């Protein structure tokens, strides 16, 4: 019914226009009505046939493009409201790119500050040229262009696009001519381009999120592996020593097992991927050193200089003990008289430095940081802090080695908040 009314509207307006022109010409002095009436009737008939043909062709093409016919698709002027789930600036850039990609678009005027775009689009001849096109009334006003006016209205977290596609002619021309669905085609093309670009943006975000999640999982897995590598192998030796002492010196065996329990109490609750506190790491390391004292006797001494204010500093677990193990294994155990292990911590602006030094024989070839333990420490620092943390190993005067871990200043509260 709407289609019939659309065709009838064009026919009625053309009929009255042609009738008016015919009456004017018939009453002009050079012409006589009875001689020209049949010719005018024929011209009016042919013109109305062409009008009907043009209107039906327009409706057919609109149906092919939109898949249906209704008030919003049958006219020559198309208005669309498109909600883009992006910030207004991003929505404007996306809309601008979609309009510029239209075939035959020209004279694009883009005003980013006011979030509006104007453009002209050459109107294609949908069905090419034919020998009777001069009889088509829709072409009597010339083959005009289409035009596009689009604005973006900022919303909270999104942009609302108002898209208007219309002929480059006054609205009154809609009563006399059709656009063969070209403005609907432009509106559909822009809508598709926006949808495609949003979908592509979402896919990219999903790929980045997946990649980030995979990298995080690989990092956690790598950290877990590295953490597993620094699990104290001395446990086996400690248990063997405790078993031996139960037969030879039960009191010493009791002391050793007590220190081992204290050590495990500070070790087992810690998650593999969580940071520990410098205070907890000191307690774990002190328990480890007490066990080593029972094995090494007076050959091992310990000095700790860590301010109480720094004991809440966050650091990777087992890292301090790794440096202490290296100091004992490579520095003090090979030295006949043993020696001392120093543990110091100092704050410098937004970093904290934790140093483990000894006065033993040094690391020999490993002093340059090529040992497995030191490689492990460096890799864990890189995975957790990136370039914000470092490990340096230098000679300790007059003898021995000093290993220093430099970390960004993070407290227990900061870690839980992050």
C-alpha positions, 0 to 999 in steps of 0.5 A: 500500500505504501508503495502504491501511494509513493508511485501515485504521489509522483504521478499526481504531481507530474500530471498537474505540472504537465497539465499546467505547462500544456494549458499555457502552451495551448493558449499561446498565440502561435498554437491552437488548442484543437491542433495541439491537444493530441500531441500534449496528451501523448507527451503527458502519457509518455512522461507519466509512463516514464515517471511510473517506470522510474518510481517502480525501478526505485522501489525495486532497488530499495527493496534489493538493498534494504530487503524491505519497504517502509517509510524509512527506506522509500524516501530519497533522504535517509536519516540514521542514528548509530550508537558507537561504543567508543569515546566521541573522538574515536567514534569521529575518527571511525566515522570520518574514515568510513565516509572517506572510503565511500566510492566516488566520495569527494569534497569531504569537510571534516571538523574534529572540534565540532565533531561534524563531517560534510561530504559530496558523493557522485551519484552513479547511474545505477542501470547505465545509459540507455537511448530513452534516458532523455525521456526520463523526467527524473533526469530533466533537472540534471544528474545531481550528486548526493551529499552526506552530513554526519555529526557525533554527539558525545555520550558517557563512554560512547558517541551517538552518530546522526547520519543524513544522506540526501540528494544535493538538491532542495527537498521539493525535488523529492516530489518529482524525482527519485534517487534510485536508492543511492542515498540508502546505499550510502547510508548502508555502506557507512553503517557496514563500515562502522560495524566492520571497524568496531568488530575489527577493533574488538578483535584486536583488543581481544587478541591483545588481551589474550596475548597479555593473558598468555604472557602473564601465564607464561611469566607465572609459569616461568616464575614458578619454575624458577622458584622451584629451582631455588627450593633449599636443597639443604633440607635433605642434608639437614634431615640427614644431619638431624638423623645422625645427631639424634644418635650422637647429640640429641640436644643438637638434633633438637636445636636443628629440628627447631630451626628447621621448623621455624624455617618451614613456617616462613616458607610453606605459606608463601604463594609461588607468584606472590611477593614476600616481605623483607622481614619475613625473608630475614626470618627465613634466612636467619633460620637457615643460617642457624642450621648452617651454624650447627653444621659449620660451628664457629666458622660461621658468624652473622651480622644483620643491619636492616632498619625496622622501617625497611622490613615491610619492603616487598621483595621476591621470596627466596631471593635473599636466601639464594644470595646467602647460600652463594656466600656460604657455598662459594665464599665461606665453606671453601675457606679454612677459617670460615668467615662472616656474612653481612646482610644490609639494607638501605633506602635511596629515594624510591629504591631500596638496596639489599646487600649480602656480603662475605669475607670468604674466598669469593665466587671465582669464575661465578663472581661475574654472575654466571652461576645458576643461582645468580642467573635465577635471581636476575631472571626473576627480577626481570620477569617481576620488575622489568628494568626497574630492578637489578643485581650487581656482584662486586668484590668485597674489600679486602676479600670476599664478594658483595651482591646487591639487589636494587628494587623499586620501593614497594610496601606490603600495602602497595602490593595488596592494592595492586 
